[in-house]
Amino acid sequence: RLHPGEKLMPAMKQAAEIILARSKCECAFIVTAVGSLERATIRLANASRTDGDDTGGNDIKTYNQRFEIVSLVGTFSADGSGCHVH
């Protein structure tokens, strides 16, 4: 559970480190999570930029409002090379 005011990525990374250390696995995955956020920053993969930049790169959006987590999946690797949350 993500507690009020807790930051999502640090909490998920900490949980993954504990699970990976106890299980001696090389990777872990998230099936779902429960909680809420007061601020969310997301990267819109391959989205068009709306700021007039014609490079067509990834757009990053930050929203300062309350969100309920209704779906969360992701992967973590023991060597720290990968952390992907969707």
C-alpha positions as a printed Julia matrix, in Angstrom:
86×3 Matrix{Float64}:
  0.0     0.0     0.0
  1.19    3.48   -0.86
  0.57    5.69    2.18
 -0.54    9.36    1.96
  2.35   11.64    1.05
  4.61    8.72    0.11
  6.37    9.01   -3.26
  5.55    6.17   -5.66
  8.91    5.36   -7.27
 11.06    5.4    -4.1
  8.45    3.25   -2.31
  8.28    0.75   -5.17
 12.09    0.59   -5.5
 12.47   -0.01   -1.76
  9.87   -2.8    -1.81
 11.54   -4.38   -4.86
 14.99   -4.27   -3.2
 13.63   -6.09   -0.13
 11.81   -8.71   -2.19
 14.77   -9.3    -4.51
 17.19   -9.64   -1.57
 14.96  -12.12    0.29
 14.13  -14.24   -2.73
 17.55  -14.14   -4.4
 15.77  -13.6    -7.73
 17.22  -11.47  -10.52
 14.0    -9.65  -11.33
 10.58   -8.87   -9.89
  7.3    -7.6   -11.26
  4.36   -5.59   -9.98
  0.9    -6.95  -10.65
 -1.03   -4.11   -9.03
 -0.93   -1.59   -6.18
 -3.29    0.36   -3.94
 -2.94    3.99   -2.97
 -3.25    7.56   -4.1
 -1.01   10.35   -5.33
 -1.1    14.11   -4.87
  1.21   14.74   -7.83
  1.98   12.67  -10.92
  4.66   13.08  -13.58
  4.28   10.91  -16.66
  6.2    10.51  -19.9
  4.01   10.2   -22.96
  6.05    7.91  -25.18
  6.32    9.06  -28.79
  3.84   11.87  -28.21
  3.93   15.04  -30.25
  5.22   18.05  -28.38
  2.68   20.79  -27.91
  5.27   23.47  -27.18
  6.05   24.11  -30.85
  9.12   21.87  -30.92
  9.09   19.84  -34.13
 11.5    17.14  -32.91
  8.59   14.82  -32.04
 10.3    13.57  -28.87
  8.73   12.34  -25.68
  6.48   14.75  -23.85
  6.62   14.89  -20.03
  3.56   16.1   -18.13
  3.2    16.92  -14.44
 -0.19   17.09  -12.75
 -0.62   18.58   -9.27
 -3.9    17.09   -8.14
 -5.16   13.99   -6.34
 -5.18   10.65   -8.15
 -6.33    7.21   -7.08
 -4.16    4.35   -8.32
 -6.47    1.96  -10.16
 -3.84    0.04  -12.14
 -0.08   -0.32  -11.82
  2.29   -2.8   -13.44
  6.03   -2.81  -13.77
  9.36   -4.62  -13.56
 12.53   -4.3   -11.48
 15.93   -5.94  -11.91
 18.29   -6.92   -9.1
 21.3    -5.26  -10.73
 19.51   -1.89  -10.77
 19.56   -1.62  -14.55
 15.81   -1.65  -15.0
 12.8    -0.1   -13.36
  9.71    0.28  -15.52
  6.34    1.21  -14.03
  3.18    1.67  -16.11
